[in-house]
Amino acid sequence: MSIKVLVVDDSGFFRHRITDLLSGDSRIEVVGSAQNGKEGVEQAKKLKPDLITMDVEMPQMNGIEAVRVIMRECPTNILMLSSLTHEGAQVTLQALEAGALDYLSKDMRAWMEHSASLEKQLRDKVVELGRSRHSKLRSSFISPFGSGDSKSKSMVFRPETESKTARTTPAARSEKPIRPTERPRSSSNLPLRDRPVTSQLKAKQPQTEVKKRAAYKPASKISVPSGCKIVVIGSSTGGPAALQQILTQLPANFPHPILLVQHMPKTFTSVFATRLDQQCKISVKEAEDGDRLMPGRALLAPGGHQMIIDPRGLDKIRIMPGDERLTYKPSVDVTYASAAKSYGNKVLGIILTGMGADGRDGAKMLRQQGATIWAQNEASCTIYGMPQAVVNAGLANEILDLTEFGPILSNRR
């Protein structure tokens, strides 16, 4: 069955261009178009598409307002189209917070030059998101952060909260380098429960996956490994919302440094880090070369670059140029591999929602060193790609629902 798509854009050029690109794929059927947000809402109710491509800036009702109304009245998976500017990043993150699942850049030159890469990216995103049955989950997910109506204030630009202002400052935290205290053990020397998972975890249905996870350990029995020295989290499609839900639950005195690898362009990572820092009690910043690893501090890999732990001093990170041979910049595999080499079995690796398999190879290296891997379950993923790749490879120690990560990490049950 083809993916039914509604195209919403005030530009006639983009409406026709998007329609042409999508119509050339037998998996996709464009069922309608709209030239402003108000018309888009009406068409969404009438046509009930599997996916909507939504422009941000439009007359009568802009894309953000349209997303809010659609998610409230007829929840539908939405792909935003946005410019790669600072302002574009801000409004796109607002749209993701309102309920949109993912975004794609509106680089006019690439769209006019009939870029094969852009065409593939658009089609792949539409198919993956169109197949996702996530709209109801997404609609309920945003409820903790606002009612979803047009008057709700976005968390993107909310001022510093009292708890944020009062949190422990970096200067007050321990400045001691975060170093592993033991040499990594090989997986063959680990207790049986800590060895790589060998049972088949295909997880084709959410309920099946949850049942299989119960064979490991109930969530109430799961805790951060006692020897943990660093937490490394990888995510892609759906990651911004997932990271927000997890990180906002952590206390200011969270005892470990955190590395975040989210697939995003450079402009977006800087805005996203600022946004998270405003929302969280822990400190969050876009990583810069030489930044120190500190308890209660999360460093977000900058778009277009790779983030590794400095092999010359394990309390710092290095930011490296993005290698054109690598698909993802930043790459979860690269940061996981670096953490495996530097911290061995002292790493807690977390793999969250996203398309593709980035993180699987790095997770394998982590498990070979005796590290612990937690994967997000299918039911709470926007796209069950990256976690599924790790689970199906037998690399996950635990499979958790998105709602479970925050309480477990912060030791709240």
SVG drawing of the C-alpha trace seen along z (x, -y; Angstrom):
<svg xmlns="http://www.w3.org/2000/svg" viewBox="-13 -36 61 53">
<polyline fill="none" stroke="black" stroke-width="0.4" points="0.0,0.0 1.4,-3.4 2.2,-6.2 -0.5,-9.0 1.1,-12.5 -0.3,-16.0 2.0,-18.8 1.6,-22.1 3.7,-25.1 2.9,-28.6 5.5,-28.4 4.1,-27.1 7.6,-26.1 8.1,-23.9 4.6,-22.4 5.2,-21.3 8.8,-20.2 7.9,-18.1 5.0,-16.6 7.1,-15.7 9.9,-14.1 7.4,-12.1 5.2,-11.0 8.2,-9.3 8.3,-6.8 5.9,-3.9 5.7,-3.7 4.3,-7.2 1.0,-8.8 0.5,-12.6 -3.2,-12.9 -3.4,-16.7 -1.7,-20.1 -2.4,-23.3 -0.9,-26.8 -1.2,-27.9 -1.5,-26.4 -5.2,-26.9 -5.9,-25.1 -3.4,-22.5 -5.4,-21.8 -8.6,-21.5 -7.0,-19.1 -5.5,-17.0 -8.9,-16.4 -10.5,-15.7 -7.8,-13.5 -6.4,-11.8 -2.9,-11.4 -0.2,-9.2 2.2,-12.1 2.2,-15.9 5.2,-17.9 4.8,-21.3 6.5,-24.6 7.3,-26.8 6.6,-30.4 3.1,-30.7 0.3,-33.3 -2.9,-33.0 -1.5,-30.2 2.2,-29.4 3.6,-25.9 4.0,-25.8 0.4,-26.8 -0.8,-24.3 1.2,-21.6 -0.3,-22.4 -3.9,-22.3 -3.3,-19.1 -1.8,-17.3 -4.7,-18.4 -7.5,-17.7 -6.3,-15.0 -2.9,-13.7 -0.8,-13.0 2.9,-12.4 4.5,-15.7 7.8,-16.4 8.9,-20.1 10.7,-21.9 13.0,-24.6 15.9,-26.9 19.3,-26.1 19.6,-29.5 19.7,-30.3 16.1,-31.5 15.1,-28.5 16.6,-26.2 14.7,-27.9 11.3,-27.7 11.9,-24.1 12.7,-23.0 9.5,-24.7 7.6,-22.7 9.3,-19.5 8.2,-20.4 4.6,-21.0 4.5,-17.5 6.3,-17.3 8.5,-14.2 11.4,-15.4 12.7,-18.1 14.4,-18.6 16.3,-21.6 15.0,-24.0 18.2,-24.8 16.9,-26.5 20.0,-25.6 19.8,-21.9 16.1,-21.8 16.6,-23.6 19.6,-21.5 17.6,-18.2 20.0,-16.8 19.9,-13.0 20.9,-13.0 18.1,-15.4 15.6,-13.3 16.6,-10.1 16.6,-11.8 13.2,-13.2 11.7,-9.9 13.3,-7.9 12.1,-10.2 8.6,-10.3 8.4,-6.5 9.9,-5.8 7.8,-8.5 4.7,-7.6 5.0,-4.0 5.4,-5.1 2.3,-4.7 3.6,-7.3 1.2,-10.2 -0.9,-9.3 2.1,-8.6 3.6,-11.9 0.5,-13.8 0.3,-12.4 4.1,-12.9 4.0,-16.7 1.3,-17.0 3.8,-17.4 5.2,-20.5 2.0,-22.3 -1.6,-22.0 -0.8,-22.1 -3.0,-25.0 -1.8,-28.0 -1.4,-30.1 1.0,-27.7 4.5,-29.1 7.2,-27.1 9.9,-25.7 12.4,-26.7 12.5,-30.3 11.3,-30.0 13.4,-32.0 15.7,-30.4 13.7,-28.7 14.4,-29.1 15.7,-25.6 18.0,-26.2 19.4,-29.4 19.9,-27.7 21.6,-24.6 25.2,-23.9 27.4,-25.9 30.3,-24.3 32.8,-26.2 31.2,-24.6 31.4,-21.1 34.3,-18.8 37.1,-19.8 38.9,-16.5 39.4,-14.7 37.0,-11.9 39.2,-8.9 38.5,-5.2 39.8,-3.4 40.1,0.1 41.3,1.7 38.4,3.0 37.5,6.6 37.0,8.8 33.3,9.9 34.4,13.5 35.3,12.6 32.0,10.9 29.2,12.5 26.7,14.2 24.1,11.5 26.5,8.9 27.7,10.7 26.4,9.8 22.8,10.8 22.5,13.9 18.7,14.4 16.9,13.4 15.2,10.0 13.5,9.3 11.0,7.1 8.6,6.9 5.7,5.9 6.0,3.6 4.2,6.0 6.5,8.8 9.6,6.7 8.4,5.7 7.8,9.3 11.3,10.3 12.8,7.4 11.1,8.8 13.3,11.8 16.3,9.6 15.1,7.6 12.1,5.5 12.6,1.7 12.4,1.4 15.5,3.6 17.6,1.7 20.1,-0.9 23.2,-2.7 26.2,-0.3 28.1,-1.0 31.4,-1.5 30.0,-3.9 32.2,-6.9 30.5,-8.4 27.1,-8.2 27.0,-8.4 23.7,-8.9 23.1,-8.5 19.9,-9.5 18.5,-10.7 14.9,-11.0 12.7,-11.8 15.9,-12.4 15.3,-16.0 12.0,-15.2 13.5,-12.0 16.6,-13.8 14.4,-16.6 12.3,-14.1 15.3,-12.3 17.6,-15.1 15.0,-17.4 14.5,-14.7 18.2,-14.6 19.2,-16.5 21.8,-19.2 24.2,-17.0 24.0,-14.1 27.3,-12.3 28.5,-11.6 29.5,-13.5 27.2,-13.0 28.1,-13.0 25.2,-13.5 25.3,-12.6 22.2,-13.8 22.1,-13.8 21.7,-17.5 23.3,-20.2 25.6,-22.7 23.1,-25.5 20.6,-23.3 23.0,-21.8 24.0,-25.2 20.3,-26.2 19.3,-22.8 22.1,-22.8 21.0,-26.3 17.4,-25.2 18.2,-22.1 20.4,-24.2 17.5,-26.4 15.2,-23.5 17.5,-21.2 18.9,-21.4 22.2,-19.9 24.4,-22.0 24.1,-21.4 26.3,-23.0 27.4,-22.5 30.8,-20.8 34.0,-22.7 37.4,-21.2 39.1,-20.9 35.9,-21.0 36.2,-19.1 34.1,-16.2 32.4,-17.1 29.7,-15.6 26.3,-17.1 27.4,-18.4 26.2,-17.3 28.2,-18.0 26.3,-17.9 28.4,-17.0 28.3,-19.9 26.8,-19.2 29.2,-18.5 31.9,-17.3 32.9,-14.2 33.3,-14.1 35.8,-11.9 37.4,-11.6 40.9,-13.0 43.3,-10.0 46.0,-12.3 43.8,-13.2 40.6,-11.4 38.9,-14.4 38.6,-16.3 37.0,-15.9 38.2,-16.6 36.1,-17.9 37.3,-16.6 36.4,-17.6 33.6,-15.5 35.1,-12.8 33.3,-12.8 33.6,-9.0 31.2,-8.8 27.5,-9.1 26.8,-10.7 28.5,-13.8 28.3,-13.6 28.3,-9.8 27.3,-7.7 29.7,-4.9 32.7,-7.3 31.9,-8.6 31.0,-5.1 34.2,-3.7 36.2,-6.5 34.4,-5.9 35.1,-2.1 38.8,-2.8 39.1,-5.4 36.7,-4.1 36.1,-0.5 33.6,1.1 33.0,-2.2 30.7,-3.4 26.9,-3.4 25.8,-3.7 22.2,-4.6 20.8,-4.3 17.6,-6.1 15.1,-6.6 16.5,-7.1 16.6,-5.9 19.5,-3.6 22.0,-1.7 24.4,-4.3 25.6,-3.2 25.5,0.6 29.3,0.9 30.2,-1.3 28.0,0.6 29.7,3.8 33.1,2.2 31.6,1.1 30.3,4.6 33.6,6.2 35.1,4.0 32.4,5.0 30.4,1.7 26.6,1.5 24.1,0.7 20.5,-0.4 18.2,-0.6 14.9,-2.4 12.0,-0.1 10.0,0.0 6.7,-1.2 8.2,-4.6 10.5,-5.2 9.6,-7.6 11.6,-5.4 12.8,-2.0 15.9,-1.8 19.0,-2.6 17.8,-0.8 16.6,2.2 20.0,2.5 21.6,2.7 19.0,5.1 19.0,7.4 22.8,7.7 22.4,8.9 24.2,5.9 21.6,4.5 21.8,5.2 18.4,3.7 15.5,2.4 13.6,-0.4 10.6,-2.6 11.4,-6.3 9.6,-7.1 12.0,-4.8 15.4,-6.3 15.0,-9.5 13.8,-8.0 16.4,-5.2 19.3,-7.6 18.3,-9.9 17.6,-7.0 13.9,-7.9 11.3,-5.1"/>
</svg>
